[in-house]
């Protein structure tokens, strides 16, 4: 029996939305209040969804203590109470929008997954992040996921 | 198209596997292994997949769905000790995973019957707490 198990975590962090590729005026028009040069913060909520088979003996599809450890090591400890722009290297030159933050958390989870769960064990399915109650970004785990703002893939249509 | 309906029930459970040692049970289930039991306010969200009927504009009659949820879930689960009072958990640990699977089994056929096959049960989501939810979409 395969089920999807989702677990939520929270971390507060600050950020400023400002792109070096846009003018001051364009930044204000694009990001509004989020462009405030002093930054601002959110209590982010992250939901990790895992696909797994329910163990006949334990009735569990995923070891929640192990998932908690992975979330703590990969996401919560490095980002909790941080200024994302200044203290998290991945956001050097990358705007810490909810979209890019979701992609970063997705990358971190995938990087740490194999160290906690064995092959054939629970599979990382998707991640959702709430910046506020109304702003939610969902990312399906895919090895090709790239961050918005990274060098675009050149397509040859000729 | 999917339509979802939520119901709530309160129940007690004990998360202990009889085949495992005291130490293993504590390691796997933590505080939930307390042999005296503890409880939750469960929220169950069922999603039905189908197309709106051209005459009624509805995927299914929500009154009928409500009746199924009351008869097949709430009357069985609400204010019970799941390990002792729900048949499915006589030999199975009533984890939130197994609760979702049991609820699926209880309502899958009744949903197909009342809609005469026009709609089907798509998923059962069971929230054990505000930060833990399991979703089951049937055998894959």
Interface residues (C-beta under 8 A of the other chain):
Chain A: X1 X2 X3 X4 X5 X6 X7 X8 X9 X54 X57 X58 X59 X60 X61 X63 X64 X65
Chain B: X15 X17 X19 X20 X27 X28 X30 X92 X93 X94 X95 X96 X97 X98 X100 X101 X130 X131 X132 X133 X134 X135 X136 X137 X139 X140
